[in-house]
Amino acid sequence: MNKIEDLIAKLCPHGVPRKQLWELTAWDKKFNAVEDYKQKKVVKYKYLLAKDLKNLEAENGNVKLLSTGFYDAMTTEDKAGEYLSEGEIIAIPWGGTAIVKYYKGKFVTADNRIATSLDTSVLNNKFLYYFLQTNLEVIQSFYRGSGIQHPSMNAVLSMIIPVPPLEIQNEIVRVLDKFTELEAELEAELEARKKQYEYYRGKLLNFDKMKRGGGVIFKNIYDIAFYPTKRISVENLVADNYVGVDNLLPNKQGKKSSTYVPSKGVAIQYLRDDILIGNIRPYLKKIWLATNDGGTNGDVLVLRLRDEYKSIISPRYLFQLLSSDAFFDFDTQYSKGVKMPRGDKASVMQYLVPVPSIERQVSVVTILEKFAVLVGDLSNGLPAEIDARRQQYTYYQNKLLTF
């Protein structure tokens, strides 16, 4: 920051000049609502529909498939054929929701509106990208329409952009690139940890080789657990002890994310150490281990260990076991319904679970919970580090590009 501030003081003693976007950029087509003099140059590209773009996907490709959304893939020059383009560009979608993308190299584009600097000695394309990204809410306000929304390109081209000397632009780009690279490295590390976590989860919870002997017994869930049916009034519940799919984060091991509680009616009672399983799409892959007594709605199954098994099976072990892809795949396979399928309660009870010694269960849980803290807890480990870097990036991005 000090270097950039020094450069501004030295190179822009009377302030940073500003221009309208049309004065500095070339776009991919002539826009009907934009005066001709505002489009000094047009750089045309061939476009594909989204479904056709995805059909080009290829492994080990060197050509970017530039979608209008968050789809991210590559293709080859041979498959791109006549739709192959190349350049350093910034893109926003012609229809839908505003996002800003930067790319330099060979690409095939869907129906994006594509811009590039008229003179890169005046406007750095990456600086333009960061400026537009900072003003994403403004760009979104230009999207209009009752169905699929489209941007007013006259409004986009009339945006006012600060244009400091190129030396300052380059330094700002360098700083923001560093933040972006660091976040990418952290996300790659997090993804590697997730894969490692799933690998060890699979290894630690796989007792198939011990089905005959080896100190492990196998039980159907109905042998060891049941669905409690007691109801309680929601008037006795608050945010800390109400669980519903409508107030939880969309991750496998759910966590409450809001203070929503129904104002009237009854709830299914759950007790501490009960296992709660989301039972309606899109929550069929949600599962929680109750840490207190409370209530839940009809979209969540409550599973409670039978008294005679409480000294044989750890609730934390059963929770880890049912958090696996194997159980979720089983639950989804037997779900019923077309528009909003629900898990089949009877089928869930048929699921076969391995029951090793309680000492083995404790060991498995200890290892997996340590991984879970590193991978999934927003107050610890890599996710918190990524969140901190994003906040830091947003702060500097706003500070550097407002002048």
Secondary structure, DSSP 4 states (H G I P E B T S, - for coil): -HHHHHHHHHH-TT---EEEGGGTEEESS--TTS-GGG-S-B----B--HHHHHHT--TT--EEEE-SSS-EEEE-HHHHGGG-EEEEEEEEESSSS---EEEEEEEEESSEEEEEES-TTTS-HHHHHHHHHHTHHHHHHTEE-SSS-EE-HHHHHT-EEE---HHHHHHHHHHHHHHHHHHHHHHHHHHHHHHHHHHHHHHHT--GGGSSSTT-EEEEHHHHEE----EEEGGG--GGGEE-GGGB-SSSB--B-S----SSSEEEEE-TT-EEEE-BTT-TT-EEE-SS-EEE-TTEEEEEE-GGGTTTS-HHHHHHHHTSHHHHHHHHHT-B-SSS-B--HHHHHH-EEEE--HHHHHHHHHHHHHHHHHHH-TTSHHHHHHHHHHHHHHHHHHHHHH-
